[in-house]
Amino acid sequence: MKVLLIDDNLSDNRLSQIAFENIGYYTLFAINGKDAITKITTNNELPDLIFLDINMPVMNGVEFIKEIKTNKKYSQYSNIPIVIFTGLDIEFIEFENDLDKHIAGKIVKPVKSSELKIKIAKILNDN
């Protein structure tokens, strides 16, 4: 499985990469939502899953979800599942315009790699 990690914190990206590699996933990286859209639209190797941080410069996680899931320009990419992967208290993240319905799930980081695969499988099976 190919996972696109979107996070501006390089050390978080590295820790996430290690966790994903430990469960046999291949990772791609983007440092913000705008960078991710560029990589998705120009890369022949589309991700199977997107793990998205919320707080980022240039284009944050909420803006990315809105763009990729609701803009007709990107409709061919809108079926890629997005999982919010953040250190924020995700119970209190408010999404405007019901953007919450456009995500597959939420995981709080850090998470042990032994738990990560179980959480991903549960999220994907529930959707």
Secondary structure, DSSP 8 states (H G I E B T S, - for coil): -EEEEE-S-HHHHHHHHHHHHHTT-EEEEESSHHHHHHHHHH-SS--SEEEE-S--SSS-HHHHHHHHHH-GGGGGGTTS-EEEEESS-GGG---GGGGGGG-SEEEESS--HHHHHHHHHHHHHH-
